[in-house]
Amino acid sequence: MFDLDRWTEIAVTLRSNRLRTFLTAAGVFWGMFMLVVMLGFGDGLERGIKRSMSGFATNSVYVATTTRMPPHSPSCRESSSSRLGTSSAGTAGGPTSSGATRPGTTR
């Protein structure tokens, strides 16, 4: 398990490549540091949002009304009804050839 020859070789290699050893150690340190910082930031953000929203909507209902589109002019309604086939001419909305009406309509 403990082989002195291997550890000697590792020490010689680390001493001969000091810049590479330093950059590798700095990269490992920086990566671990950033991991801890990001995990801490995410945990703190989650706790803060939960704390600020804890009593927000307890037994409450919020209703908001907005107008999404401006009202249409009568000419727009006529053109859209003729496109849909619901004109007042009588053929599209009337009884079928068998005399039955569509569901939801009356004679």
N, C-alpha and C positions, 0 to 999 in steps of 0.2 A: 504494500500500500504506500508506504513512504519510501520513495526511491530518491536518494540524494542526487544521483546523476541527472534525473529529470528536472528537479528543482534548480540545480545549478545551471542547466541549459536555459531554463526560463528566465532566471536572473540575468544571465549574460545577454540574452536576446533583448530583454527590457532595457538594459543599460546601453546597448549599442543602438537602439532605435528610440531615443528619448522623445523626439517630436511625435512620432507615431503613438508612443505610449501615452503621452500627455493628451493628445487629441482624442484618443479612444476613451481615456478616463473622463475627459471633459464632456464628451458626447454622451457617455453613459450617465454621468451626473446630471447633465442638462435634461435628458429624456426623463429620468426619474423625477426630477424637480417639476418639470412641466406636467407630468402625469398627476402628481400630488396636487398641484395648483388647480388644474382643470377639474379634477374630481371634487376638490373642496369648493370651487366656484359653483359647480353644478349642484352640489348638495345644499349649499347656502342659498342659491337661487330658488331651488325647490321648496326649502323650508320657508323662505320669505314669502313666496307666492301663496303657500298654504296658510301661513299666518294672516296675510292680508285678506284672503278670501274666506276665512273661517266662518264668519257670521254673515256673509254677503247675502245669500238667498235662502235663509232659513224661513220656511213657511211663507214664501213670497212668490207672487207671479207678476212678471213685468210684461206689459203689453205696449208696444210702440206702433204707431200708425204713421205711415209715410205714403205719399203719392208717388208712385213709380213712373207713371206716364201722364202727360197732359190729357185732358178730356178730348175726345175725338169730335170732329165736326159731323153733322148729319150726312154729308156727302161721303165721308169715309165709311160710315155704317152701311150705307146703301151699297157701296161697291164691295164691301167685304161679305154682305149677305148674298149678293148675287154670285160671288165667287164660290160660296159654300153650297149653292144650289137651294137656298131657302128663300127664293123670291116669292112675292105674293101673287104670282101668275096662276098658281094652283096645281101645276103638274108635279113639282118636286115634293111638296109637303102634303099632298092629298092622299086619299086612299089608294091602295094598290089595286091591281086588276081583279083580284079575288074578292074585293070589298072589305077586306080587313084593314085595320089601321095599324100604325106603328105603335110599339109599346110606349106608354106615357102620353099618348095623344087621345083626344076624344073626337067623336064625330059630330 
